[in-house]
Each structure stands twice: as C-alpha cells, then as structure tokens.
Amino acid sequence: MKINQLLKVGLYNLVIVAILGVIMRYKIGFELPIVNQKNLQLAHSGFAFSGFISIVIMSLMVKTNLKWLSASQIKFLEIQISLSLFSAYIACIALIFWGYGVFSVVFQVAGLLFNMLYIIAFIKTLHQHPNKDTANWYKAAGIFFFISVFASFWLIYMLFSGNKTQHSYLGATYWFLHFQYNGWFFFACIGLFFQWLDQMNIDTKLNRTTFLYFAISCIPAYGLSALWLNLPVWMYVLVVISAILQCIGVIKFFSIVFNKRVVNAIHQNPVVKLLFIFSFGALLVKILLQMGSTIPFLSKLAFGFRPIVIAYLHLVLLAFTALFLIAYTHLTAGLNFSKAAILATKVFAIFVILNEMVLGVQGIASLSYQVIPFVNEALLIIAGGMLFASVVMMPSSQKIGQKLS
C-alpha cells in the first residue's frame, strides 16, 4: 500500500481498538461467556501498540520526509509498514481466539522484525534530513524501540520455557512498556512535532537541549517502573535524577509550545487546539506523576493497585499519544472533515479525558479498598462513546491531502 493508504488504515485501526475496549468493558460488568477476557486484553493492548500507534507513527515519519526520500527508499519503507500491519491483524485475531501461543507469538515477532527493518532503513536516510537536531528524535525513537524488543523476546522465552518468576515477568513487562511509551512513542511524536516547527520556519533553538534532557534520562527512568524491587541507594538516586531531568525537559518543551508563533499556528484549527491542550496536558500530568512516584511509599501504592496502573497506561497511550497523533494528522496531512467528523473528533477527545478521570477516581478509591458505585457501567458508556466517535470522525469519504509532500 502507498503511504497515504497506510496512514488512513492506521487511523481506522483505532476503531478496532475501541471495539475490543467496549467488549472488555462489557465483559467486566455483564455475562459474556463466549469471550475470554485475558485473550481479549492481550489483543486489545497488542493491537493498540502494533496496529494503531506504531503504524500511524511510521506512516507519518515517511510522509513528513517525502521531500528528501528517494522512490526506492519510500517503497521499501511502505513494504515494511504493510507487512507489519498484516502481522498485527493476524496476531490480533490469534490472540482473541487462542491467546498467547505459538501462532500469535510468530506473528507478533514477525511484526517486531518488520518494524526493526523499517527503523534501520529509516535511520539510514536521516543523513539527508535538513535538521540534525530533529533527526536525533527519530534516531532515539528507533533505538528505544530496539531496547524494548529485548523484553518481548525475554517474555516469549519465559512463556515457552516455564522459567518465570513474578519479579522477572513484571520486570520484563514494565521494561517493554517503558521503552515503548517513553521511548519509541514519545520520541517519535516529539520528533514529528519539531518536524512541523521546521516546516513552519519556527525557531527551535531549544530543540537540542530538550532532546538531551529526555534522551539522557530515558534509560535510568526505567527505574521509576521498578522501585518495587527495593533498588540500592545509588540506583535510586539515579532514578530520582532522571525524573528531575524529565521535569526540566518538559519545561523546556513547553517553552517552545508556548512560543507566540506556535500558539498562533495551532489556534488556526480549533480541533487541533483542543487535542493539543488535552495531549500536552496529559504529558505534563505524566511527568508529574513520574516525579511523585520517586517517593517509595507512593510508588508501592501505585504499582500494588491494578486500577492505578491501568489509569496511567491509558494516560500515556490514549490521552497523550493517540490524541497527539490525531491532532498532528489533522494539522499536517490535509484531512477533509465534515462538520459531523469535526464534532466527533472533539467528542472523542472529551471521552478520552472522561475515561481518564473515572479511571483515576477508581484507582484512588482502590487505595482504601472502596468500590465506586456503577463505575464499571460508567466506563462502559464512555468506551461506547469513544467507539461511536471514532467511527464518525474518520468517514471513508475523507481524503488525505498533500500538505506534507
């Protein structure tokens, strides 16, 4: 498929993620014996990563760099994205019906390998990039993807060997999540944002400084997800320093975001303005929560209660990453929206924030072992709202224009 088609398909895969989310929420509150909840959860999270977020990111990375990519380079990258997309579909189906097994793992590994081939090929093209500071974000995103893959193979080894402990399983899981969320997703998104600033000829003197704060802190920041392991003092100090560096990094980043020219450009599109407010707001909350998690007592509470973990994961994946990518596509890729689609996009964003608020309340209540009345029903309604909005906001009649090409 061509890059425009791949971008479209990646966006529409959000609908599949939403469908799986609705079924999961329904299963929690009501009888649905035909569905295996654990399998559905694996399919939901796996496809959100590989079928939606990664496909959209890789497509946008190609589309934003069309001017200096050769036809053969574009073709190779399109093939890798297409193969990764195909693998994501098969893995999703396999997980739904059979769970974690040989069939699903084969296609999950295949998808990872295609992504790795894409990243290697894309990084090789970055010597052509006119802004080396922006190119560094893409390079770091790719490197952190490779680092996250180590955990995937370790989890697969534990699955088939039976050589698994609670600590090793959680450590590998959090390793994968950290370097996907805070590495691959985050650095790719911020790289895309700086790419847009470059195209707008907006001064980005703080680009390199901002990058260094986040890049230096990313690896030690994994410790924020492993404080429950009772780390030695020197390692704990390193983790705290990484959290402080990320706080400084986000301050630098927001000083760029609040540049008058950036604000004026974003304000020209009300939908983009709303999505960026929510997305960057979620980023700020994420950084502050990470800083707070350096307090051992709070860290043990957070990682000891599943609702809090779920709320945090949705904060990063949906509220920051998904809303950013949707906003960025609207801002740069020339989508033609009907009035209904524009309204649906706003509604989707509002439901995302509502979902996060309810999950947050549920998580806080779980600390005192309190049950919030009708919380599961509320989350089901919100999930249904997100599903409906996701369908309406991306009708098949929309065409992706050529603003980036």
C-alpha positions as CSV (number, residue, x, y, z in Angstrom):
1,M,0.0,0.0,0.0
2,K,1.0,3.6,-0.6
3,I,1.9,5.8,2.4
4,N,-1.4,7.7,2.3
5,Q,-3.4,4.5,2.4
6,L,-1.3,3.1,5.2
7,L,-1.8,6.3,7.2
8,K,-5.6,6.0,6.7
9,V,-5.7,2.3,7.7
10,G,-3.6,3.1,10.8
11,L,-6.1,5.7,11.8
12,Y,-9.1,3.5,11.2
13,N,-7.5,0.8,13.3
14,L,-8.4,3.0,16.3
15,V,-11.9,1.8,15.7
16,I,-10.8,-1.9,16.1
17,V,-9.0,-0.9,19.3
18,A,-12.2,0.8,20.5
19,I,-14.4,-2.2,19.7
20,L,-12.1,-4.5,21.7
21,G,-12.2,-2.0,24.5
22,V,-16.0,-1.9,24.6
23,I,-16.2,-5.7,24.6
24,M,-13.7,-5.8,27.5
25,R,-15.7,-3.3,29.5
26,Y,-19.0,-5.1,28.8
27,K,-17.4,-8.4,29.9
28,I,-16.4,-6.8,33.3
29,G,-19.9,-5.9,34.2
30,F,-22.0,-8.5,32.4
31,E,-22.0,-12.1,31.3
32,L,-20.3,-12.9,28.0
33,P,-19.1,-16.5,28.3
34,I,-18.1,-16.7,24.6
35,V,-15.2,-14.2,25.2
36,N,-12.0,-14.9,27.1
37,Q,-11.2,-11.7,28.9
38,K,-7.5,-12.3,29.2
39,N,-7.2,-13.1,25.5
40,L,-9.2,-10.0,24.6
41,Q,-7.0,-7.9,26.9
42,L,-3.9,-9.2,25.1
43,A,-5.4,-8.5,21.7
44,H,-6.6,-5.0,22.7
45,S,-3.3,-3.8,24.1
46,G,-1.2,-5.6,21.4
47,F,-3.2,-4.2,18.5
48,A,-3.2,-0.7,20.1
49,F,0.6,-0.8,20.0
50,S,1.3,-2.5,16.7
51,G,-1.8,-1.9,14.6
52,F,-2.7,1.6,15.6
53,I,0.1,3.7,17.2
54,S,3.1,2.2,15.5
55,I,1.5,2.1,12.1
56,V,0.4,5.8,12.3
57,I,3.9,6.9,13.6
58,M,5.8,5.0,10.9
59,S,3.5,6.3,8.2
60,L,3.8,9.9,9.4
61,M,7.6,9.6,9.7
62,V,7.7,8.7,6.0
63,K,5.1,11.2,4.9
64,T,6.9,14.1,6.7
65,N,10.2,13.2,5.0
66,L,8.9,12.6,1.4
67,K,10.9,15.6,0.0
68,W,14.3,14.0,0.7
69,L,13.5,10.3,0.4
70,S,14.1,8.5,-2.9
71,A,11.4,6.5,-4.6
72,S,13.2,3.2,-3.7
73,Q,13.6,4.2,-0.1
74,I,9.9,5.1,0.1
75,K,8.9,1.8,-1.5
76,F,11.0,-0.2,1.0
77,L,9.5,1.6,4.0
78,E,6.0,1.2,2.6
79,I,6.6,-2.5,2.3
80,Q,7.8,-2.9,5.9
81,I,4.8,-0.9,7.2
82,S,2.4,-3.1,5.1
83,L,4.0,-6.3,6.4
84,S,3.9,-5.0,10.0
85,L,0.2,-4.1,9.5
86,F,-0.6,-7.6,8.2
87,S,1.2,-9.2,11.1
88,A,-0.7,-7.0,13.6
89,Y,-4.0,-8.2,12.1
90,I,-3.1,-11.9,12.3
91,A,-1.6,-11.6,15.8
92,C,-4.8,-9.8,17.0
93,I,-7.1,-12.5,15.6
94,A,-4.9,-15.2,17.1
95,L,-4.8,-13.6,20.5
96,I,-8.6,-13.2,20.6
97,F,-9.3,-16.9,19.7
98,W,-6.3,-18.8,21.1
99,G,-4.5,-16.4,23.4
100,Y,-0.7,-16.4,23.9
101,G,0.6,-19.3,21.9
102,V,2.9,-20.3,19.1
103,F,0.6,-18.9,16.4
104,S,0.1,-15.4,17.9
105,V,3.8,-15.2,19.0
106,V,5.0,-16.0,15.5
107,F,3.1,-13.0,14.0
108,Q,4.0,-10.7,16.9
109,V,7.7,-11.5,16.4
110,A,7.2,-11.0,12.7
111,G,5.7,-7.6,13.3
112,L,8.6,-6.6,15.5
113,L,11.1,-7.7,12.9
114,F,9.4,-5.7,10.2
115,N,9.3,-2.7,12.4
116,M,13.0,-3.2,13.1
117,L,13.8,-3.4,9.4
118,Y,11.8,-0.2,8.9
119,I,13.7,1.6,11.7
120,I,17.1,0.5,10.4
121,A,16.2,1.7,6.9
122,F,14.7,5.0,8.1
123,I,17.6,5.8,10.3
124,K,19.9,5.3,7.3
125,T,18.0,8.0,5.4
126,L,18.4,10.6,8.2
127,H,21.7,11.8,6.9
128,Q,19.6,13.6,4.3
129,H,17.5,15.3,6.9
130,P,17.9,19.1,6.8
131,N,17.7,19.5,10.6
132,K,20.0,17.1,12.5
133,D,18.5,18.0,15.9
134,T,15.1,16.9,14.7
135,A,16.6,13.8,13.2
136,N,18.0,12.9,16.6
137,W,14.5,12.5,18.0
138,Y,13.8,9.9,15.2
139,K,17.1,8.1,15.9
140,A,16.4,7.9,19.6
141,A,12.9,6.6,19.0
142,G,14.3,3.8,16.9
143,I,17.0,2.9,19.4
144,F,14.5,2.8,22.2
145,F,12.2,0.5,20.1
146,F,15.1,-1.9,19.8
147,I,15.7,-1.7,23.5
148,S,12.1,-2.5,24.2
149,V,12.2,-5.6,21.9
150,F,14.7,-7.3,24.3
151,A,11.8,-7.5,26.8
152,S,9.5,-9.0,24.2
153,F,11.9,-11.8,23.5
154,W,12.5,-12.4,27.2
155,L,8.8,-12.6,27.8
156,I,8.5,-15.1,25.0
157,Y,11.3,-17.2,26.4
158,M,9.6,-17.2,29.9
159,L,6.3,-18.2,28.3
160,F,7.6,-21.3,26.5
161,S,10.4,-22.4,28.9
162,G,8.2,-22.0,32.1
163,N,11.2,-20.4,33.7
164,K,9.2,-17.4,35.1
165,T,9.1,-15.6,38.4
166,Q,6.7,-12.8,39.4
167,H,9.6,-10.3,39.5
168,S,11.1,-11.4,36.2
169,Y,7.8,-11.3,34.5
170,L,6.8,-7.8,35.8
171,G,10.3,-6.5,35.2
172,A,10.2,-7.5,31.6
173,T,6.7,-6.3,31.1
174,Y,7.5,-2.9,32.6
175,W,10.7,-2.7,30.5
176,F,8.7,-3.2,27.3
177,L,6.1,-0.7,28.3
178,H,8.6,1.9,29.4
179,F,10.7,1.9,26.3
180,Q,7.6,1.7,24.0
181,Y,5.7,4.5,25.8
182,N,8.6,6.8,27.0
183,G,11.0,5.8,24.2
184,W,9.5,4.8,20.8
185,F,6.2,6.6,21.1
186,F,7.3,9.7,22.9
187,F,10.5,10.5,20.9
188,A,8.7,9.8,17.6
189,C,5.9,12.1,18.5
190,I,8.1,14.9,19.6
191,G,10.3,14.4,16.5
192,L,7.2,14.8,14.4
193,F,6.3,18.0,16.3
194,F,9.7,19.5,15.7
195,Q,9.4,18.5,12.1
196,W,6.3,20.6,11.8
197,L,8.1,23.5,13.5
198,D,10.9,23.2,11.0
199,Q,8.4,23.3,8.1
200,M,6.8,26.4,9.6
201,N,10.2,28.0,9.9
202,I,9.7,28.5,13.6
203,D,12.9,28.9,15.7
204,T,13.7,25.8,17.6
205,K,16.9,26.7,19.5
206,L,15.8,24.6,22.4
207,N,15.4,21.5,20.3
208,R,18.8,20.1,21.1
209,T,18.6,20.9,24.8
210,T,15.2,19.5,25.2
211,F,16.3,16.3,23.4
212,L,19.3,15.8,25.6
213,Y,17.3,16.1,28.9
214,F,14.8,13.4,27.7
215,A,17.4,11.2,25.9
216,I,19.8,11.1,28.9
217,S,17.0,10.4,31.4
218,C,15.1,7.7,29.4
219,I,17.2,4.6,30.3
220,P,17.6,5.3,34.0
221,A,13.9,6.4,34.2
222,Y,13.0,2.7,33.7
223,G,13.8,2.5,37.4
224,L,10.6,4.5,38.0
225,S,8.8,1.4,37.0
226,A,10.9,-0.9,39.2
227,L,11.0,0.9,42.5
228,W,9.1,-2.0,44.0
229,L,12.3,-4.1,43.6
230,N,14.0,-2.3,46.5
231,L,16.8,-0.8,44.4
232,P,20.1,0.0,46.0
233,V,20.6,3.6,47.1
234,W,22.9,4.6,44.2
235,M,20.4,3.3,41.7
236,Y,17.5,5.0,43.5
237,V,19.4,8.4,43.4
238,L,20.0,7.8,39.6
239,V,16.2,7.3,39.2
240,V,15.4,10.5,41.1
241,I,17.9,12.4,38.9
242,S,16.3,11.0,35.8
243,A,12.8,12.2,37.0
244,I,14.2,15.7,37.7
245,L,15.8,15.8,34.2
246,Q,12.5,14.9,32.6
247,C,10.8,17.7,34.6
248,I,13.4,20.2,33.3
249,G,13.0,18.7,29.8
250,V,9.2,19.2,29.8
251,I,9.7,22.8,31.0
252,K,12.0,23.4,28.0
253,F,9.5,21.7,25.7
254,F,6.6,23.8,26.9
255,S,8.6,27.0,26.5
256,I,8.7,26.0,22.8
257,V,5.0,25.1,22.7
258,F,4.0,28.5,24.1
259,N,6.1,30.4,21.6
260,K,3.8,33.0,20.1
261,R,4.1,31.7,16.5
262,V,3.4,28.1,17.6
263,V,0.3,29.2,19.6
264,N,-1.0,31.3,16.7
265,A,-0.5,28.4,14.2
266,I,-2.3,25.9,16.5
267,H,-5.1,28.3,17.2
268,Q,-6.0,28.4,13.5
269,N,-7.5,25.0,13.8
270,P,-9.9,24.6,16.8
271,V,-9.9,20.8,16.7
272,V,-6.1,20.7,16.8
273,K,-6.1,23.3,19.6
274,L,-8.4,21.2,21.7
275,L,-6.5,17.9,21.1
276,F,-3.1,19.5,21.8
277,I,-4.4,21.0,25.0
278,F,-5.5,17.6,26.2
279,S,-2.5,15.8,24.8
280,F,0.2,18.1,26.2
281,G,-1.8,18.4,29.5
282,A,-1.6,14.6,29.7
283,L,2.1,14.8,29.1
284,L,2.5,17.3,32.0
285,V,0.5,15.1,34.3
286,K,2.5,12.0,33.3
287,I,5.8,13.8,34.1
288,L,4.5,15.0,37.5
289,L,3.2,11.5,38.3
290,Q,6.6,10.1,37.5
291,M,8.3,12.6,39.8
292,G,5.8,11.7,42.5
293,S,6.5,8.0,42.1
294,T,10.1,8.5,43.3
295,I,8.6,8.6,46.8
296,P,8.9,4.9,47.7
297,F,5.6,4.9,49.7
298,L,3.6,6.3,46.7
299,S,5.4,4.0,44.3
300,K,4.5,0.9,46.2
301,L,0.9,2.0,46.4
302,A,0.7,2.8,42.7
303,F,2.2,-0.5,41.5
304,G,0.3,-2.5,44.0
305,F,-3.1,-1.5,42.7
306,R,-4.1,-2.5,39.2
307,P,-6.6,0.3,38.6
308,I,-3.9,2.9,39.1
309,V,-1.6,1.1,36.6
310,I,-4.5,0.9,34.1
311,A,-5.2,4.6,34.6
312,Y,-1.5,5.5,34.0
313,L,-1.2,3.3,30.9
314,H,-4.3,4.9,29.4
315,L,-3.0,8.4,30.2
316,V,0.1,7.8,28.2
317,L,-1.4,5.7,25.3
318,L,-4.7,7.4,24.8
319,A,-4.6,10.9,26.4
320,F,-1.1,11.8,25.2
321,T,0.0,9.6,22.3
322,A,-3.3,8.9,20.5
323,L,-4.6,12.5,20.8
324,F,-1.3,13.9,19.7
325,L,-1.2,11.7,16.6
326,I,-4.8,12.5,15.7
327,A,-4.1,16.2,16.1
328,Y,-0.9,16.0,14.2
329,T,-2.5,14.3,11.3
330,H,-5.3,16.9,11.2
331,L,-2.7,19.7,11.4
332,T,-0.4,18.5,8.6
333,A,-1.8,15.8,6.4
334,G,-4.7,17.7,4.8
335,L,-7.7,15.6,6.0
336,N,-11.0,16.9,4.8
337,F,-13.5,16.9,7.7
338,S,-17.3,17.2,7.6
339,K,-19.0,19.1,10.4
340,A,-20.0,15.8,11.9
341,A,-16.5,14.5,11.8
342,I,-15.1,17.6,13.4
343,L,-17.7,17.4,16.2
344,A,-17.0,13.7,16.6
345,T,-13.3,14.3,17.0
346,K,-14.0,16.8,19.8
347,V,-16.4,14.3,21.4
348,F,-13.8,11.6,21.2
349,A,-11.2,13.7,22.9
350,I,-13.6,14.6,25.7
351,F,-14.5,11.0,26.2
352,V,-10.8,10.2,26.4
353,I,-10.4,12.7,29.3
354,L,-13.6,11.5,31.0
355,N,-12.2,7.9,30.8
356,E,-9.0,9.0,32.4
357,M,-10.9,10.9,35.1
358,V,-13.1,7.9,36.0
359,L,-10.1,5.5,35.9
360,G,-8.2,7.9,38.2
361,V,-11.1,8.1,40.7
362,Q,-11.3,4.3,40.6
363,G,-7.6,4.0,41.2
364,I,-7.6,6.4,44.1
365,A,-10.6,4.7,45.7
366,S,-8.8,1.3,45.4
367,L,-6.1,2.6,47.7
368,S,-8.7,2.5,50.6
369,Y,-10.4,-0.6,49.1
370,Q,-13.5,1.4,48.3
371,V,-15.8,0.4,45.4
372,I,-17.3,3.3,43.4
373,P,-20.9,2.6,42.6
374,F,-21.6,2.0,38.9
375,V,-18.0,2.7,37.9
376,N,-17.9,-0.2,35.5
377,E,-21.1,0.9,33.9
378,A,-19.7,4.4,33.5
379,L,-16.6,3.1,31.9
380,L,-18.6,1.0,29.5
381,I,-20.7,4.0,28.5
382,I,-17.5,6.1,28.0
383,A,-15.9,3.3,25.9
384,G,-19.1,3.1,23.8
385,G,-18.9,6.9,23.3
386,M,-15.3,6.6,22.2
387,L,-16.2,3.8,19.8
388,F,-19.1,5.8,18.2
389,A,-17.0,9.0,18.0
390,S,-14.0,7.1,16.4
391,V,-16.3,5.8,13.6
392,V,-17.8,9.1,12.8
393,M,-14.7,11.2,13.0
394,M,-13.0,9.2,10.2
395,P,-15.5,8.5,7.4
396,S,-14.4,6.7,4.3
397,S,-15.0,9.8,2.2
398,Q,-12.1,11.7,3.8
399,K,-9.1,12.1,1.7
400,I,-5.6,12.7,2.8
401,G,-4.1,15.6,1.1
402,Q,-0.6,16.5,0.1
403,K,0.4,19.1,2.6
404,L,3.4,17.1,3.7
405,S,4.5,16.1,0.3
